[in-house]
């Protein structure tokens, strides 16, 4: 299993969400993701990170499934 630092995931997600949503919405969603409150938000992390891997030069070793396993 490939582990990714939480701060890296949050960074990628936040940068992506700023393109899609208002800053307030992006900050709220990132906080929900960080808190691991809802599985829907975990899926959002997986989907978003997978779709923007190339844009932010995320390692190909970090697949969408990897985002489930987050180290603080």
PDB file of N, CA, C and O in Angstrom:
ATOM      1  N   UNK A   1       0.838  -1.197   0.000  1.00  0.00           N
ATOM      2  CA  UNK A   1       0.000   0.000   0.000  1.00  0.00           C
ATOM      3  C   UNK A   1       0.870   1.242   0.000  1.00  0.00           C
ATOM      4  O   UNK A   1       1.895   1.303   0.679  1.00  0.00           O
ATOM      5  N   UNK A   2       0.452   2.216  -0.761  1.00  0.00           N
ATOM      6  CA  UNK A   2       1.209   3.459  -0.875  1.00  0.00           C
ATOM      7  C   UNK A   2       0.610   4.501   0.063  1.00  0.00           C
ATOM      8  O   UNK A   2      -0.585   4.792   0.002  1.00  0.00           O
ATOM      9  N   UNK A   3       1.451   5.061   0.932  1.00  0.00           N
ATOM     10  CA  UNK A   3       0.972   6.072   1.859  1.00  0.00           C
ATOM     11  C   UNK A   3       1.362   7.462   1.378  1.00  0.00           C
ATOM     12  O   UNK A   3       2.440   7.666   0.821  1.00  0.00           O
ATOM     13  N   UNK A   4       0.472   8.400   1.601  1.00  0.00           N
ATOM     14  CA  UNK A   4       0.678   9.773   1.176  1.00  0.00           C
ATOM     15  C   UNK A   4       0.465  10.673   2.386  1.00  0.00           C
ATOM     16  O   UNK A   4      -0.426  10.424   3.198  1.00  0.00           O
ATOM     17  N   UNK A   5       1.269  11.707   2.510  1.00  0.00           N
ATOM     18  CA  UNK A   5       1.096  12.637   3.623  1.00  0.00           C
ATOM     19  C   UNK A   5      -0.236  13.365   3.476  1.00  0.00           C
ATOM     20  O   UNK A   5      -0.617  13.765   2.376  1.00  0.00           O
ATOM     21  N   UNK A   6      -0.930  13.529   4.582  1.00  0.00           N
ATOM     22  CA  UNK A   6      -2.233  14.194   4.546  1.00  0.00           C
ATOM     23  C   UNK A   6      -2.115  15.588   3.960  1.00  0.00           C
ATOM     24  O   UNK A   6      -2.967  15.999   3.173  1.00  0.00           O
ATOM     25  N   UNK A   7      -1.083  16.317   4.326  1.00  0.00           N
ATOM     26  CA  UNK A   7      -0.953  17.697   3.845  1.00  0.00           C
ATOM     27  C   UNK A   7      -0.825  17.751   2.331  1.00  0.00           C
ATOM     28  O   UNK A   7      -1.273  18.715   1.710  1.00  0.00           O
ATOM     29  N   UNK A   8      -0.222  16.738   1.728  1.00  0.00           N
ATOM     30  CA  UNK A   8      -0.107  16.701   0.271  1.00  0.00           C
ATOM     31  C   UNK A   8      -1.473  16.504  -0.380  1.00  0.00           C
ATOM     32  O   UNK A   8      -1.800  17.151  -1.374  1.00  0.00           O
ATOM     33  N   UNK A   9      -2.259  15.607   0.191  1.00  0.00           N
ATOM     34  CA  UNK A   9      -3.597  15.365  -0.342  1.00  0.00           C
ATOM     35  C   UNK A   9      -4.441  16.620  -0.221  1.00  0.00           C
ATOM     36  O   UNK A   9      -5.112  17.024  -1.171  1.00  0.00           O
ATOM     37  N   UNK A  10      -4.401  17.236   0.954  1.00  0.00           N
ATOM     38  CA  UNK A  10      -5.190  18.442   1.179  1.00  0.00           C
ATOM     39  C   UNK A  10      -4.791  19.530   0.185  1.00  0.00           C
ATOM     40  O   UNK A  10      -5.648  20.244  -0.335  1.00  0.00           O
ATOM     41  N   UNK A  11      -3.494  19.654  -0.078  1.00  0.00           N
ATOM     42  CA  UNK A  11      -3.008  20.663  -1.022  1.00  0.00           C
ATOM     43  C   UNK A  11      -3.576  20.418  -2.417  1.00  0.00           C
ATOM     44  O   UNK A  11      -4.097  21.336  -3.050  1.00  0.00           O
ATOM     45  N   UNK A  12      -3.475  19.189  -2.889  1.00  0.00           N
ATOM     46  CA  UNK A  12      -3.961  18.875  -4.235  1.00  0.00           C
ATOM     47  C   UNK A  12      -5.465  19.114  -4.339  1.00  0.00           C
ATOM     48  O   UNK A  12      -5.949  19.693  -5.312  1.00  0.00           O
ATOM     49  N   UNK A  13      -6.186  18.664  -3.333  1.00  0.00           N
ATOM     50  CA  UNK A  13      -7.637  18.808  -3.353  1.00  0.00           C
ATOM     51  C   UNK A  13      -8.026  20.278  -3.311  1.00  0.00           C
ATOM     52  O   UNK A  13      -8.908  20.720  -4.047  1.00  0.00           O
ATOM     53  N   UNK A  14      -7.359  21.032  -2.441  1.00  0.00           N
ATOM     54  CA  UNK A  14      -7.691  22.447  -2.285  1.00  0.00           C
ATOM     55  C   UNK A  14      -7.439  23.207  -3.585  1.00  0.00           C
ATOM     56  O   UNK A  14      -8.280  23.995  -4.018  1.00  0.00           O
ATOM     57  N   UNK A  15      -6.285  22.973  -4.205  1.00  0.00           N
ATOM     58  CA  UNK A  15      -5.959  23.654  -5.455  1.00  0.00           C
ATOM     59  C   UNK A  15      -6.993  23.336  -6.533  1.00  0.00           C
ATOM     60  O   UNK A  15      -7.396  24.208  -7.303  1.00  0.00           O
ATOM     61  N   UNK A  16      -7.409  22.083  -6.572  1.00  0.00           N
ATOM     62  CA  UNK A  16      -8.397  21.674  -7.569  1.00  0.00           C
ATOM     63  C   UNK A  16      -9.756  22.306  -7.283  1.00  0.00           C
ATOM     64  O   UNK A  16     -10.425  22.794  -8.194  1.00  0.00           O
ATOM     65  N   UNK A  17     -10.153  22.295  -6.030  1.00  0.00           N
ATOM     66  CA  UNK A  17     -11.471  22.817  -5.674  1.00  0.00           C
ATOM     67  C   UNK A  17     -11.566  24.314  -5.916  1.00  0.00           C
ATOM     68  O   UNK A  17     -12.646  24.821  -6.216  1.00  0.00           O
ATOM     69  N   UNK A  18     -10.458  25.026  -5.792  1.00  0.00           N
ATOM     70  CA  UNK A  18     -10.497  26.464  -6.047  1.00  0.00           C
ATOM     71  C   UNK A  18     -10.881  26.752  -7.499  1.00  0.00           C
ATOM     72  O   UNK A  18     -11.435  27.808  -7.805  1.00  0.00           O
ATOM     73  N   UNK A  19     -10.584  25.808  -8.386  1.00  0.00           N
ATOM     74  CA  UNK A  19     -10.965  25.987  -9.788  1.00  0.00           C
ATOM     75  C   UNK A  19     -12.444  25.699  -9.998  1.00  0.00           C
ATOM     76  O   UNK A  19     -13.061  26.230 -10.921  1.00  0.00           O
ATOM     77  N   UNK A  20     -13.007  24.860  -9.144  1.00  0.00           N
ATOM     78  CA  UNK A  20     -14.371  24.376  -9.359  1.00  0.00           C
ATOM     79  C   UNK A  20     -15.409  25.062  -8.476  1.00  0.00           C
ATOM     80  O   UNK A  20     -16.587  25.119  -8.826  1.00  0.00           O
ATOM     81  N   UNK A  21     -14.971  25.580  -7.335  1.00  0.00           N
ATOM     82  CA  UNK A  21     -15.909  26.114  -6.353  1.00  0.00           C
ATOM     83  C   UNK A  21     -15.398  27.446  -5.822  1.00  0.00           C
ATOM     84  O   UNK A  21     -14.310  27.895  -6.183  1.00  0.00           O
ATOM     85  N   UNK A  22     -16.191  28.069  -4.964  1.00  0.00           N
ATOM     86  CA  UNK A  22     -15.720  29.274  -4.292  1.00  0.00           C
ATOM     87  C   UNK A  22     -14.689  28.874  -3.246  1.00  0.00           C
ATOM     88  O   UNK A  22     -14.612  27.710  -2.854  1.00  0.00           O
ATOM     89  N   UNK A  23     -13.902  29.836  -2.799  1.00  0.00           N
ATOM     90  CA  UNK A  23     -12.882  29.544  -1.792  1.00  0.00           C
ATOM     91  C   UNK A  23     -13.529  29.004  -0.516  1.00  0.00           C
ATOM     92  O   UNK A  23     -13.015  28.070   0.099  1.00  0.00           O
ATOM     93  N   UNK A  24     -14.653  29.592  -0.125  1.00  0.00           N
ATOM     94  CA  UNK A  24     -15.337  29.149   1.091  1.00  0.00           C
ATOM     95  C   UNK A  24     -15.766  27.686   0.969  1.00  0.00           C
ATOM     96  O   UNK A  24     -15.589  26.903   1.902  1.00  0.00           O
ATOM     97  N   UNK A  25     -16.329  27.323  -0.179  1.00  0.00           N
ATOM     98  CA  UNK A  25     -16.744  25.937  -0.404  1.00  0.00           C
ATOM     99  C   UNK A  25     -15.544  24.998  -0.373  1.00  0.00           C
ATOM    100  O   UNK A  25     -15.609  23.908   0.197  1.00  0.00           O
ATOM    101  N   UNK A  26     -14.449  25.433  -0.992  1.00  0.00           N
ATOM    102  CA  UNK A  26     -13.249  24.601  -1.034  1.00  0.00           C
ATOM    103  C   UNK A  26     -12.706  24.365   0.370  1.00  0.00           C
ATOM    104  O   UNK A  26     -12.351  23.241   0.727  1.00  0.00           O
ATOM    105  N   UNK A  27     -12.644  25.431   1.164  1.00  0.00           N
ATOM    106  CA  UNK A  27     -12.129  25.298   2.528  1.00  0.00           C
ATOM    107  C   UNK A  27     -13.016  24.374   3.353  1.00  0.00           C
ATOM    108  O   UNK A  27     -12.518  23.557   4.128  1.00  0.00           O
ATOM    109  N   UNK A  28     -14.325  24.503   3.187  1.00  0.00           N
ATOM    110  CA  UNK A  28     -15.246  23.655   3.941  1.00  0.00           C
ATOM    111  C   UNK A  28     -15.054  22.186   3.576  1.00  0.00           C
ATOM    112  O   UNK A  28     -14.980  21.322   4.450  1.00  0.00           O
ATOM    113  N   UNK A  29     -14.975  21.915   2.268  1.00  0.00           N
ATOM    114  CA  UNK A  29     -14.831  20.526   1.840  1.00  0.00           C
ATOM    115  C   UNK A  29     -13.511  19.933   2.315  1.00  0.00           C
ATOM    116  O   UNK A  29     -13.465  18.778   2.738  1.00  0.00           O
ATOM    117  N   UNK A  30     -12.444  20.712   2.249  1.00  0.00           N
ATOM    118  CA  UNK A  30     -11.143  20.232   2.711  1.00  0.00           C
ATOM    119  C   UNK A  30     -11.189  19.916   4.201  1.00  0.00           C
ATOM    120  O   UNK A  30     -10.633  18.909   4.641  1.00  0.00           O
ATOM    121  N   UNK A  31     -11.848  20.770   4.980  1.00  0.00           N
ATOM    122  CA  UNK A  31     -11.968  20.506   6.416  1.00  0.00           C
ATOM    123  C   UNK A  31     -12.736  19.218   6.665  1.00  0.00           C
ATOM    124  O   UNK A  31     -12.374  18.442   7.549  1.00  0.00           O
ATOM    125  N   UNK A  32     -13.790  18.984   5.897  1.00  0.00           N
ATOM    126  CA  UNK A  32     -14.567  17.761   6.057  1.00  0.00           C
ATOM    127  C   UNK A  32     -13.716  16.545   5.700  1.00  0.00           C
ATOM    128  O   UNK A  32     -13.773  15.518   6.376  1.00  0.00           O
ATOM    129  N   UNK A  33     -12.931  16.669   4.639  1.00  0.00           N
ATOM    130  CA  UNK A  33     -12.056  15.572   4.239  1.00  0.00           C
ATOM    131  C   UNK A  33     -11.049  15.268   5.339  1.00  0.00           C
ATOM    132  O   UNK A  33     -10.822  14.109   5.688  1.00  0.00           O
ATOM    133  N   UNK A  34     -10.449  16.323   5.881  1.00  0.00           N
ATOM    134  CA  UNK A  34      -9.426  16.158   6.900  1.00  0.00           C
ATOM    135  C   UNK A  34     -10.014  15.494   8.138  1.00  0.00           C
ATOM    136  O   UNK A  34      -9.368  14.663   8.776  1.00  0.00           O
ATOM    137  N   UNK A  35     -11.227  15.865   8.465  1.00  0.00           N
ATOM    138  CA  UNK A  35     -11.858  15.328   9.666  1.00  0.00           C
ATOM    139  C   UNK A  35     -12.369  13.902   9.463  1.00  0.00           C
ATOM    140  O   UNK A  35     -12.730  13.215  10.419  1.00  0.00           O
ATOM    141  N   UNK A  36     -12.392  13.469   8.196  1.00  0.00           N
ATOM    142  CA  UNK A  36     -12.858  12.107   7.898  1.00  0.00           C
ATOM    143  C   UNK A  36     -14.272  11.869   8.412  1.00  0.00           C
ATOM    144  O   UNK A  36     -14.595  10.783   8.892  1.00  0.00           O
ATOM    145  N   UNK A  37     -15.103  12.887   8.306  1.00  0.00           N
ATOM    146  CA  UNK A  37     -16.438  12.800   8.875  1.00  0.00           C
ATOM    147  C   UNK A  37     -17.343  11.876   8.071  1.00  0.00           C
ATOM    148  O   UNK A  37     -18.150  11.141   8.640  1.00  0.00           O
ATOM    149  N   UNK A  38     -17.209  11.912   6.754  1.00  0.00           N
ATOM    150  CA  UNK A  38     -18.171  11.226   5.902  1.00  0.00           C
ATOM    151  C   UNK A  38     -17.466  10.470   4.789  1.00  0.00           C
ATOM    152  O   UNK A  38     -16.526  10.990   4.187  1.00  0.00           O
ATOM    153  N   UNK A  39     -17.904   9.256   4.508  1.00  0.00           N
ATOM    154  CA  UNK A  39     -17.273   8.464   3.451  1.00  0.00           C
ATOM    155  C   UNK A  39     -17.431   9.123   2.084  1.00  0.00           C
ATOM    156  O   UNK A  39     -16.599   8.924   1.200  1.00  0.00           O
ATOM    157  N   UNK A  40     -18.483   9.899   1.908  1.00  0.00           N
ATOM    158  CA  UNK A  40     -18.658  10.604   0.637  1.00  0.00           C
ATOM    159  C   UNK A  40     -17.488  11.540   0.383  1.00  0.00           C
ATOM    160  O   UNK A  40     -17.057  11.710  -0.758  1.00  0.00           O
ATOM    161  N   UNK A  41     -16.978  12.145   1.439  1.00  0.00           N
ATOM    162  CA  UNK A  41     -15.850  13.052   1.272  1.00  0.00           C
ATOM    163  C   UNK A  41     -14.578  12.277   0.966  1.00  0.00           C
ATOM    164  O   UNK A  41     -13.717  12.777   0.242  1.00  0.00           O
ATOM    165  N   UNK A  42     -14.440  11.080   1.496  1.00  0.00           N
ATOM    166  CA  UNK A  42     -13.296  10.243   1.133  1.00  0.00           C
ATOM    167  C   UNK A  42     -13.331   9.953  -0.366  1.00  0.00           C
ATOM    168  O   UNK A  42     -12.301   9.980  -1.040  1.00  0.00           O
ATOM    169  N   UNK A  43     -14.524   9.677  -0.874  1.00  0.00           N
ATOM    170  CA  UNK A  43     -14.662   9.400  -2.303  1.00  0.00           C
ATOM    171  C   UNK A  43     -14.328  10.638  -3.116  1.00  0.00           C
ATOM    172  O   UNK A  43     -13.747  10.542  -4.197  1.00  0.00           O
ATOM    173  N   UNK A  44     -14.695  11.799  -2.596  1.00  0.00           N
ATOM    174  CA  UNK A  44     -14.347  13.051  -3.267  1.00  0.00           C
ATOM    175  C   UNK A  44     -12.835  13.208  -3.343  1.00  0.00           C
ATOM    176  O   UNK A  44     -12.295  13.608  -4.374  1.00  0.00           O
ATOM    177  N   UNK A  45     -12.161  12.892  -2.250  1.00  0.00           N
ATOM    178  CA  UNK A  45     -10.697  12.953  -2.254  1.00  0.00           C
ATOM    179  C   UNK A  45     -10.121  12.012  -3.306  1.00  0.00           C
ATOM    180  O   UNK A  45      -9.204  12.374  -4.043  1.00  0.00           O
ATOM    181  N   UNK A  46     -10.662  10.817  -3.365  1.00  0.00           N
ATOM    182  CA  UNK A  46     -10.156   9.839  -4.320  1.00  0.00           C
ATOM    183  C   UNK A  46     -10.377  10.322  -5.752  1.00  0.00           C
ATOM    184  O   UNK A  46      -9.467  10.276  -6.581  1.00  0.00           O
ATOM    185  N   UNK A  47     -11.589  10.782  -6.031  1.00  0.00           N
ATOM    186  CA  UNK A  47     -11.931  11.188  -7.385  1.00  0.00           C
ATOM    187  C   UNK A  47     -11.111  12.405  -7.816  1.00  0.00           C
ATOM    188  O   UNK A  47     -10.537  12.424  -8.905  1.00  0.00           O
ATOM    189  N   UNK A  48     -11.065  13.395  -6.967  1.00  0.00           N
ATOM    190  CA  UNK A  48     -10.362  14.626  -7.304  1.00  0.00           C
ATOM    191  C   UNK A  48      -8.874  14.376  -7.511  1.00  0.00           C
ATOM    192  O   UNK A  48      -8.289  14.841  -8.490  1.00  0.00           O
ATOM    193  N   UNK A  49      -8.273  13.650  -6.597  1.00  0.00           N
ATOM    194  CA  UNK A  49      -6.832  13.433  -6.706  1.00  0.00           C
ATOM    195  C   UNK A  49      -6.494  12.649  -7.968  1.00  0.00           C
ATOM    196  O   UNK A  49      -5.504  12.934  -8.641  1.00  0.00           O
ATOM    197  N   UNK A  50      -7.315  11.672  -8.276  1.00  0.00           N
ATOM    198  CA  UNK A  50      -7.072  10.872  -9.466  1.00  0.00           C
ATOM    199  C   UNK A  50      -7.174  11.720 -10.733  1.00  0.00           C
ATOM    200  O   UNK A  50      -6.398  11.539 -11.671  1.00  0.00           O
ATOM    201  N   UNK A  51      -8.119  12.633 -10.755  1.00  0.00           N
ATOM    202  CA  UNK A  51      -8.371  13.406 -11.971  1.00  0.00           C
ATOM    203  C   UNK A  51      -7.356  14.518 -12.203  1.00  0.00           C
ATOM    204  O   UNK A  51      -7.221  15.005 -13.325  1.00  0.00           O
ATOM    205  N   UNK A  52      -6.650  14.921 -11.169  1.00  0.00           N
ATOM    206  CA  UNK A  52      -5.697  16.029 -11.326  1.00  0.00           C
ATOM    207  C   UNK A  52      -4.250  15.589 -11.162  1.00  0.00           C
ATOM    208  O   UNK A  52      -3.360  16.430 -11.039  1.00  0.00           O
ATOM    209  N   UNK A  53      -4.004  14.284 -11.158  1.00  0.00           N
ATOM    210  CA  UNK A  53      -2.640  13.792 -10.932  1.00  0.00           C
ATOM    211  C   UNK A  53      -1.645  14.429 -11.902  1.00  0.00           C
ATOM    212  O   UNK A  53      -0.580  14.891 -11.491  1.00  0.00           O
ATOM    213  N   UNK A  54      -1.989  14.451 -13.170  1.00  0.00           N
ATOM    214  CA  UNK A  54      -1.069  14.985 -14.172  1.00  0.00           C
ATOM    215  C   UNK A  54      -0.830  16.482 -13.987  1.00  0.00           C
ATOM    216  O   UNK A  54       0.301  16.952 -14.113  1.00  0.00           O
ATOM    217  N   UNK A  55      -1.879  17.219 -13.694  1.00  0.00           N
ATOM    218  CA  UNK A  55      -1.760  18.673 -13.559  1.00  0.00           C
ATOM    219  C   UNK A  55      -0.758  19.071 -12.487  1.00  0.00           C
ATOM    220  O   UNK A  55      -0.005  20.031 -12.649  1.00  0.00           O
ATOM    221  N   UNK A  56      -0.757  18.312 -11.377  1.00  0.00           N
ATOM    222  CA  UNK A  56       0.119  18.672 -10.266  1.00  0.00           C
ATOM    223  C   UNK A  56       1.308  17.741 -10.135  1.00  0.00           C
ATOM    224  O   UNK A  56       1.981  17.720  -9.104  1.00  0.00           O
ATOM    225  N   UNK A  57       1.572  16.956 -11.206  1.00  0.00           N
ATOM    226  CA  UNK A  57       2.729  16.065 -11.221  1.00  0.00           C
ATOM    227  C   UNK A  57       2.762  15.139 -10.008  1.00  0.00           C
ATOM    228  O   UNK A  57       3.800  14.954  -9.374  1.00  0.00           O
ATOM    229  N   UNK A  58       1.613  14.568  -9.706  1.00  0.00           N
ATOM    230  CA  UNK A  58       1.548  13.597  -8.619  1.00  0.00           C
ATOM    231  C   UNK A  58       2.122  12.280  -9.131  1.00  0.00           C
ATOM    232  O   UNK A  58       1.838  11.866 -10.254  1.00  0.00           O
ATOM    233  N   UNK A  59       2.914  11.640  -8.318  1.00  0.00           N
ATOM    234  CA  UNK A  59       3.548  10.387  -8.718  1.00  0.00           C
ATOM    235  C   UNK A  59       2.524   9.372  -9.207  1.00  0.00           C
ATOM    236  O   UNK A  59       1.443   9.240  -8.633  1.00  0.00           O
ATOM    237  N   UNK A  60       2.871   8.658 -10.269  1.00  0.00           N
ATOM    238  CA  UNK A  60       1.977   7.631 -10.792  1.00  0.00           C
ATOM    239  C   UNK A  60       1.779   6.489  -9.806  1.00  0.00           C
ATOM    240  O   UNK A  60       0.815   5.732  -9.915  1.00  0.00           O
ATOM    241  N   UNK A  61       2.688   6.365  -8.845  1.00  0.00           N
ATOM    242  CA  UNK A  61       2.547   5.318  -7.831  1.00  0.00           C
ATOM    243  C   UNK A  61       1.369   5.611  -6.912  1.00  0.00           C
ATOM    244  O   UNK A  61       0.814   4.708  -6.285  1.00  0.00           O
ATOM    245  N   UNK A  62       0.998   6.881  -6.841  1.00  0.00           N
ATOM    246  CA  UNK A  62      -0.118   7.260  -5.986  1.00  0.00           C
ATOM    247  C   UNK A  62      -1.394   7.154  -6.799  1.00  0.00           C
ATOM    248  O   UNK A  62      -1.787   8.091  -7.494  1.00  0.00           O
ATOM    249  N   UNK A  63      -2.030   6.008  -6.701  1.00  0.00           N
ATOM    250  CA  UNK A  63      -3.273   5.770  -7.434  1.00  0.00           C
ATOM    251  C   UNK A  63      -4.450   6.244  -6.596  1.00  0.00           C
ATOM    252  O   UNK A  63      -4.313   6.521  -5.404  1.00  0.00           O
ATOM    253  N   UNK A  64      -5.596   6.331  -7.231  1.00  0.00           N
ATOM    254  CA  UNK A  64      -6.768   6.828  -6.519  1.00  0.00           C
ATOM    255  C   UNK A  64      -7.049   6.003  -5.271  1.00  0.00           C
ATOM    256  O   UNK A  64      -7.467   6.542  -4.246  1.00  0.00           O
ATOM    257  N   UNK A  65      -6.820   4.693  -5.357  1.00  0.00           N
ATOM    258  CA  UNK A  65      -7.100   3.819  -4.223  1.00  0.00           C
ATOM    259  C   UNK A  65      -6.185   4.129  -3.037  1.00  0.00           C
ATOM    260  O   UNK A  65      -6.545   3.877  -1.887  1.00  0.00           O
ATOM    261  N   UNK A  66      -5.011   4.671  -3.319  1.00  0.00           N
ATOM    262  CA  UNK A  66      -4.049   4.944  -2.258  1.00  0.00           C
ATOM    263  C   UNK A  66      -4.546   5.987  -1.274  1.00  0.00           C
ATOM    264  O   UNK A  66      -4.128   6.012  -0.117  1.00  0.00           O
ATOM    265  N   UNK A  67      -5.443   6.853  -1.743  1.00  0.00           N
ATOM    266  CA  UNK A  67      -5.851   7.976  -0.920  1.00  0.00           C
ATOM    267  C   UNK A  67      -6.654   7.510   0.293  1.00  0.00           C
ATOM    268  O   UNK A  67      -6.819   8.253   1.261  1.00  0.00           O
ATOM    269  N   UNK A  68      -7.149   6.281   0.233  1.00  0.00           N
ATOM    270  CA  UNK A  68      -7.861   5.732   1.383  1.00  0.00           C
ATOM    271  C   UNK A  68      -6.922   5.629   2.585  1.00  0.00           C
ATOM    272  O   UNK A  68      -7.350   5.775   3.730  1.00  0.00           O
ATOM    273  N   UNK A  69      -5.654   5.378   2.317  1.00  0.00           N
ATOM    274  CA  UNK A  69      -4.700   5.147   3.398  1.00  0.00           C
ATOM    275  C   UNK A  69      -3.895   6.411   3.650  1.00  0.00           C
ATOM    276  O   UNK A  69      -2.863   6.636   3.017  1.00  0.00           O
ATOM    277  N   UNK A  70      -4.364   7.226   4.565  1.00  0.00           N
ATOM    278  CA  UNK A  70      -3.731   8.520   4.808  1.00  0.00           C
ATOM    279  C   UNK A  70      -3.000   8.504   6.140  1.00  0.00           C
ATOM    280  O   UNK A  70      -3.551   8.100   7.164  1.00  0.00           O
ATOM    281  N   UNK A  71      -1.753   8.950   6.109  1.00  0.00           N
ATOM    282  CA  UNK A  71      -0.989   9.114   7.342  1.00  0.00           C
ATOM    283  C   UNK A  71      -0.990  10.577   7.732  1.00  0.00           C
ATOM    284  O   UNK A  71      -0.832  11.452   6.880  1.00  0.00           O
ATOM    285  N   UNK A  72      -1.166  10.846   9.010  1.00  0.00           N
ATOM    286  CA  UNK A  72      -1.095  12.234   9.473  1.00  0.00           C
ATOM    287  C   UNK A  72       0.355  12.675   9.561  1.00  0.00           C
ATOM    288  O   UNK A  72       0.631  13.816   9.932  1.00  0.00           O
TER     289      UNK A  72
END
